[in-house]
Amino acid sequence: MAEKGTPHFHNNPGVSTIHVGAKEFMCIGATPPLDHPHIFLDMGTDDEIICSYCSTLYKYDPSLKPNEARPAECVWVEESAETAAR
C-alpha cells in the first residue's frame, strides 16, 4: 500500500538535529496541544534545513524511508477519530 500525505515531525525530545528520510515535510515543533503552526519545509537540492519557528535542524538521510526519522520518536502520526475514541 502506498504511503499517503506529507510526513510530519516534532521535537519533543529537544534534540538539536533530527535526521529524516524526506526532503519535503511538515515540522510541528512539539506534539499537540503544544505544537507550533505546522510549517512545510522543502530542502530542495540541500541536505539540511532549519525550522524558522523552533530552530530544529533537519538533515536528510537517504537510508531512511520518507516517513522515518532518527530519533524515531520524532515522527508524528495523527490519531484518527476512531482511534482517539477507543
Secondary structure, DSSP 8 states (H G I E B T S, - for coil): ----S--EE--TT--SEEEES-SEEEE-SSSTTS----EEEE-TTSSEEE-TTT--EEEE-TTS-TT-EESGGGEE----HHHHH-
